[in-house]
Amino acid sequence: MTRCRKFASGQATIESMVTLFLFLLLSAAVVQVLWLFAIQQLSQAATLYAAKHGARDQLQMLPMRMSYAYRMRTVPGVNPLWVAIDRVYPEDALLTRMSTVNEHGERLLTAGFHGPRMSELDEVEKEEYLDVRVLSLAIRLCVDLKVPLVANLLSAAQTQVRGKAPCAWLGQTLVAPFEIVTQATVPIESVIFIQ
């Protein structure tokens, strides 16, 4: 009887240790996912501010990058320099095609919609006329995950889903990289001088 009791006691200890390990692993996974969700939401807000800044500042990348970095500077675990900013539209060719030349010989695109009446344009021109006056910005933020086991699992899952390693564009080796992508679309609020 004594021998059975010792064996049962040892089995319960092992089962409780395995259960505790799985519980801690699951808790760590929940914390990591909630942290990623919070960073994604903060990045979305910072992307919107960066797009608004770019819409007021002639689509220049440096002010947009600085605005994004300023908004993300206090988020723990985020390096605001590990970011790639892409202007989705308007494309350069569309900007050049839809621009006008002013009396000083400068090519520019007005911010307002006071140009030709929409009824005077065909369907393609209407769409281009509206598209060129809207800034769409995509930002890719690279985060190095910290929670053991869960970080590697999430990074590997993102690699499987996307078919390529996250944050490969960064050119740095991270232990468990995870890429957060946000996008914002705002109307252009300033005259754009085209070079």
C-alpha positions as CSV (number, residue, x, y, z in Angstrom):
1,M,0.0,0.0,0.0
2,T,2.8,2.4,0.8
3,R,4.5,1.8,-2.5
4,C,1.3,2.6,-4.4
5,R,0.8,5.8,-2.5
6,K,4.4,7.0,-3.3
7,F,3.9,6.2,-7.0
8,A,0.5,8.0,-7.1
9,S,2.1,11.0,-5.3
10,G,4.9,11.2,-7.8
11,Q,2.5,10.9,-10.8
12,A,0.4,13.8,-9.4
13,T,3.5,15.9,-9.0
14,I,4.6,15.3,-12.6
15,E,1.1,15.9,-13.9
16,S,0.9,19.2,-12.0
17,M,4.3,20.3,-13.3
18,V,3.3,19.6,-16.9
19,T,0.0,21.4,-16.4
20,L,1.7,24.3,-14.8
21,F,4.2,24.5,-17.7
22,L,1.4,24.4,-20.3
23,F,-0.5,27.0,-18.3
24,L,2.5,29.3,-18.2
25,L,3.2,28.8,-21.9
26,L,-0.4,29.6,-22.8
27,S,-0.4,32.7,-20.5
28,A,2.8,33.9,-22.2
29,A,1.2,33.4,-25.6
30,V,-1.8,35.4,-24.6
31,V,0.5,38.2,-23.3
32,Q,2.5,38.3,-26.5
33,V,-0.5,38.4,-28.7
34,L,-2.2,41.1,-26.6
35,W,1.1,43.1,-26.8
36,L,1.2,42.7,-30.6
37,F,-2.4,43.8,-30.9
38,A,-1.7,46.9,-28.8
39,I,1.4,47.7,-31.0
40,Q,-0.7,47.2,-34.1
41,Q,-3.4,49.6,-32.9
42,L,-0.8,52.2,-31.9
43,S,1.0,51.8,-35.2
44,Q,-2.3,52.3,-37.0
45,A,-2.9,55.6,-35.2
46,A,0.7,56.7,-35.9
47,T,0.3,55.7,-39.6
48,L,-2.8,58.0,-39.8
49,Y,-0.9,60.9,-38.3
50,A,2.1,60.3,-40.6
51,A,-0.3,60.2,-43.6
52,K,-1.9,63.4,-42.5
53,H,1.5,65.0,-42.1
54,G,2.5,63.9,-45.5
55,A,-0.8,65.2,-47.0
56,R,0.0,68.7,-45.6
57,D,3.7,68.6,-46.5
58,Q,3.9,67.8,-50.2
59,L,4.2,64.0,-49.8
60,Q,7.7,64.2,-48.5
61,M,8.9,61.0,-46.8
62,L,11.2,62.5,-44.1
63,P,8.4,64.4,-42.3
64,M,6.1,61.3,-42.5
65,R,8.9,59.1,-41.1
66,M,9.6,61.6,-38.3
67,S,5.9,61.9,-37.4
68,Y,5.6,58.1,-37.2
69,A,8.8,57.8,-35.1
70,Y,7.6,60.5,-32.8
71,R,4.3,58.7,-32.1
72,M,5.9,55.3,-31.6
73,R,9.0,56.4,-29.6
74,T,7.5,55.6,-26.2
75,V,6.1,52.2,-27.0
76,P,8.1,49.6,-25.1
77,G,9.9,47.0,-27.3
78,V,9.5,49.0,-30.5
79,N,12.4,50.6,-32.4
80,P,10.9,53.3,-34.6
81,L,13.8,53.0,-36.9
82,W,12.8,49.5,-37.9
83,V,10.2,50.8,-40.2
84,A,9.6,50.9,-44.0
85,I,7.2,53.6,-45.4
86,D,5.7,53.1,-48.8
87,R,3.5,55.5,-50.7
88,V,0.9,53.3,-52.3
89,Y,-0.7,56.1,-54.3
90,P,-0.7,58.5,-55.9
91,E,2.1,57.1,-58.1
92,D,4.7,59.4,-59.6
93,A,3.5,58.8,-63.1
94,L,0.0,59.7,-62.2
95,L,1.2,62.8,-60.4
96,T,3.1,64.0,-63.4
97,R,0.2,63.2,-65.8
98,M,-2.5,65.0,-63.8
99,S,-0.3,68.0,-62.9
100,T,-0.6,71.4,-64.5
101,V,2.1,74.1,-65.3
102,N,1.6,77.4,-63.5
103,E,2.7,80.9,-64.8
104,H,6.2,80.4,-63.4
105,G,6.7,77.2,-65.4
106,E,6.5,74.9,-62.3
107,R,4.6,71.6,-62.5
108,L,2.1,71.3,-59.6
109,L,-1.0,69.5,-58.5
110,T,-3.6,71.5,-56.7
111,A,-5.1,70.0,-53.5
112,G,-8.6,71.0,-54.1
113,F,-11.3,69.6,-56.5
114,H,-11.9,72.9,-58.2
115,G,-10.5,71.8,-61.5
116,P,-12.6,70.6,-64.4
117,R,-16.2,69.6,-63.8
118,M,-16.5,65.8,-63.4
119,S,-19.1,65.7,-66.1
120,E,-16.5,66.8,-68.6
121,L,-14.2,63.9,-67.8
122,D,-14.5,60.3,-69.0
123,E,-14.6,57.4,-66.5
124,V,-10.9,56.8,-66.5
125,E,-10.1,60.5,-66.1
126,K,-12.6,60.8,-63.3
127,E,-11.0,58.0,-61.3
128,E,-7.5,59.3,-61.9
129,Y,-8.5,62.9,-61.0
130,L,-9.9,61.6,-57.6
131,D,-7.1,59.1,-57.0
132,V,-4.3,61.6,-57.5
133,R,-5.7,63.8,-54.7
134,V,-5.7,61.0,-52.1
135,L,-2.6,59.8,-50.3
136,S,-2.4,56.2,-49.3
137,L,0.5,55.2,-47.0
138,A,1.6,51.7,-46.0
139,I,3.9,51.3,-43.1
140,R,5.8,48.0,-42.2
141,L,7.0,47.9,-38.6
142,C,9.4,45.2,-37.5
143,V,9.2,44.0,-33.9
144,D,11.6,41.6,-32.2
145,L,9.4,39.3,-30.1
146,K,10.7,38.5,-26.6
147,V,8.5,35.8,-25.0
148,P,10.5,32.5,-25.2
149,L,9.0,29.7,-27.3
150,V,6.0,31.8,-28.2
151,A,8.1,34.3,-30.1
152,N,9.7,31.7,-32.3
153,L,6.3,30.1,-32.9
154,L,4.6,33.4,-34.0
155,S,7.6,34.3,-36.2
156,A,7.6,30.9,-37.8
157,A,3.8,31.1,-38.3
158,Q,4.1,34.5,-40.1
159,T,6.9,33.1,-42.3
160,Q,4.6,30.2,-43.3
161,V,1.6,32.4,-44.0
162,R,3.5,35.0,-46.0
163,G,6.0,32.6,-47.7
164,K,8.9,34.8,-46.8
165,A,10.8,35.8,-43.7
166,P,9.3,38.7,-41.8
167,C,11.5,41.8,-41.7
168,A,13.9,40.6,-44.4
169,W,14.0,44.1,-45.8
170,L,15.5,45.3,-42.5
171,G,18.9,43.8,-43.2
172,Q,19.5,42.9,-39.6
173,T,19.3,39.5,-37.9
174,L,16.6,39.4,-35.2
175,V,15.9,36.5,-32.9
176,A,12.1,36.3,-33.5
177,P,11.1,39.0,-36.0
178,F,7.4,39.9,-36.5
179,E,6.2,42.4,-39.1
180,I,3.2,44.6,-38.4
181,V,1.6,46.3,-41.5
182,T,-0.7,49.3,-41.3
183,Q,-2.2,51.5,-43.9
184,A,-3.9,54.9,-43.9
185,T,-5.7,56.9,-46.7
186,V,-6.2,60.7,-46.4
187,P,-7.0,63.5,-48.8
188,I,-4.1,65.6,-49.9
189,E,-4.3,69.0,-48.3
190,S,-1.5,71.0,-49.9
191,V,-0.3,72.0,-53.4
192,I,2.3,69.4,-54.6
193,F,5.2,70.7,-56.6
194,I,6.5,68.0,-59.0
195,Q,10.1,67.8,-60.0
